[in-house]
Amino acid sequence: MADRLSQLQDALHTQAENICNSIGVLQQCAPPSIFPEFDRVGPKPPQPPEDYCQMFATLISKTAKDIDILIDSLPSEESFPELQESSITCLDIENKEAARILEENVVKGEYLLDQIRKVLSDIAQSQLESQKINSLQNK
């Protein structure tokens, strides 16, 4: 569910950007209002290409449809307790299996550690005996 909520948040952010950008283009390209009290006529703003209008309309409507789909895909309040219970049951089963595997690995690890200690002890004992023999031969 967190993924759908993140997707919904991203879609809402995208929609806000689309609307903000479309308003910015409208402000940039809108003709100035004429007030009878003022005689000043400023430079005529550039007209937005028709492509901008169509592009923003398409982007806004597509994002709105995506938002509707994401909202519809969210679980309803009625199914939420059952969904939680089944999810918790699945997680509990997975957790027990992972615990069993971990216990097996700990037993194997302890066995291997014991074997390694025995081999290291044998190596150390052999080195001590070898040093004793070498010291006796050098005398």
C-alpha positions as CSV (number, residue, x, y, z in Angstrom):
1,M,0.0,0.0,0.0
2,A,2.9,2.4,0.6
3,D,3.9,2.1,-3.0
4,R,0.5,3.1,-4.1
5,L,0.5,6.0,-1.7
6,S,3.9,7.1,-3.0
7,Q,2.6,6.9,-6.6
8,L,-0.4,8.9,-5.6
9,Q,1.7,11.6,-4.0
10,D,4.0,11.7,-7.1
11,A,0.9,12.0,-9.4
12,L,-0.5,14.9,-7.3
13,H,2.9,16.6,-7.4
14,T,3.0,16.2,-11.1
15,Q,-0.6,17.6,-11.4
16,A,0.4,20.6,-9.4
17,E,3.4,21.2,-11.6
18,N,1.3,20.9,-14.7
19,I,-1.3,23.4,-13.5
20,C,1.4,25.8,-12.2
21,N,3.2,25.6,-15.5
22,S,0.0,26.1,-17.6
23,I,-0.9,29.2,-15.4
24,G,2.6,30.5,-15.9
25,V,2.3,30.2,-19.7
26,L,-1.1,31.9,-19.6
27,Q,0.3,34.8,-17.5
28,Q,3.3,35.2,-19.8
29,C,1.3,35.2,-23.0
30,A,-2.0,36.8,-21.9
31,P,-2.9,40.1,-23.6
32,P,-2.9,43.1,-21.2
33,S,-6.2,44.3,-19.9
34,I,-7.4,47.7,-21.1
35,F,-8.4,50.2,-18.4
36,P,-10.1,53.4,-19.5
37,E,-8.3,55.5,-16.9
38,F,-4.9,54.6,-18.4
39,D,-3.7,55.4,-21.8
40,R,-0.5,53.5,-21.6
41,V,-0.2,50.6,-24.0
42,G,2.6,48.3,-23.3
43,P,4.3,45.9,-25.6
44,K,2.1,43.1,-26.9
45,P,2.9,39.8,-25.2
46,P,3.7,36.8,-27.4
47,Q,0.8,34.5,-28.2
48,P,1.2,31.0,-26.9
49,P,1.4,28.5,-29.7
50,E,-1.7,26.3,-29.9
51,D,0.5,23.3,-29.1
52,Y,0.9,24.6,-25.5
53,C,-2.8,24.7,-24.9
54,Q,-3.3,21.2,-26.2
55,M,-0.2,19.9,-24.4
56,F,-1.2,21.2,-21.0
57,A,-4.8,20.1,-21.5
58,T,-3.6,16.6,-22.4
59,L,-1.1,16.4,-19.5
60,I,-3.7,17.7,-16.9
61,S,-6.4,15.3,-18.1
62,K,-4.0,12.3,-18.3
63,T,-2.6,13.0,-14.8
64,A,-6.2,13.4,-13.4
65,K,-7.1,9.9,-14.9
66,D,-3.9,8.4,-13.3
67,I,-4.9,9.9,-9.9
68,D,-8.4,8.5,-10.2
69,I,-6.9,5.0,-11.0
70,L,-4.5,5.2,-8.1
71,I,-7.3,6.3,-5.7
72,D,-9.5,3.4,-6.9
73,S,-6.7,0.9,-6.4
74,L,-6.3,1.8,-2.7
75,P,-8.0,-0.7,-0.3
76,S,-11.3,0.3,1.1
77,E,-11.9,0.8,4.8
78,E,-14.2,-2.3,4.9
79,S,-11.5,-4.6,3.7
80,F,-8.7,-3.1,5.7
81,P,-9.0,-5.1,8.9
82,E,-9.2,-8.4,6.9
83,L,-6.3,-7.3,4.7
84,Q,-4.2,-6.5,7.8
85,E,-5.0,-9.8,9.4
86,S,-4.1,-11.8,6.4
87,S,-1.0,-9.8,5.8
88,I,0.1,-10.3,9.5
89,T,-0.6,-14.0,9.2
90,C,1.5,-14.3,6.1
91,L,4.3,-12.3,7.7
92,D,4.1,-14.5,10.8
93,I,4.5,-17.6,8.7
94,E,7.5,-16.1,6.8
95,N,9.0,-15.0,10.1
96,K,8.8,-18.5,11.7
97,E,10.4,-20.0,8.6
98,A,13.2,-17.4,8.6
99,A,13.7,-18.1,12.3
100,R,14.0,-21.8,11.7
101,I,16.5,-21.3,8.9
102,L,18.5,-18.9,11.1
103,E,18.6,-21.5,13.9
104,E,19.8,-24.2,11.5
105,N,22.5,-21.8,10.2
106,V,23.6,-21.0,13.7
107,V,23.9,-24.7,14.6
108,K,25.9,-25.3,11.4
109,G,28.1,-22.2,12.1
110,E,28.8,-23.4,15.7
111,Y,29.8,-26.8,14.4
112,L,32.1,-25.3,11.8
113,L,33.6,-22.9,14.4
114,D,34.3,-25.9,16.6
115,Q,35.9,-27.8,13.7
116,I,38.1,-24.7,12.9
117,R,39.1,-24.4,16.5
118,K,40.2,-28.1,16.6
119,V,42.2,-27.7,13.4
120,L,43.9,-24.5,14.7
121,S,44.7,-26.3,18.0
122,D,46.2,-29.2,16.0
123,I,48.3,-26.7,13.9
124,A,49.4,-24.9,17.0
125,Q,50.4,-28.2,18.7
126,S,52.3,-29.3,15.7
127,Q,54.2,-26.0,15.5
128,L,55.1,-26.3,19.2
129,E,56.4,-29.8,18.7
130,S,58.3,-28.8,15.6
131,Q,59.9,-25.9,17.6
132,K,60.9,-28.3,20.4
133,I,62.5,-30.7,17.9
134,N,64.3,-27.9,16.2
135,S,65.6,-26.5,19.4
136,L,66.8,-29.9,20.6
137,Q,68.6,-30.5,17.2
138,N,70.3,-27.1,17.4
139,K,71.8,-27.8,20.8
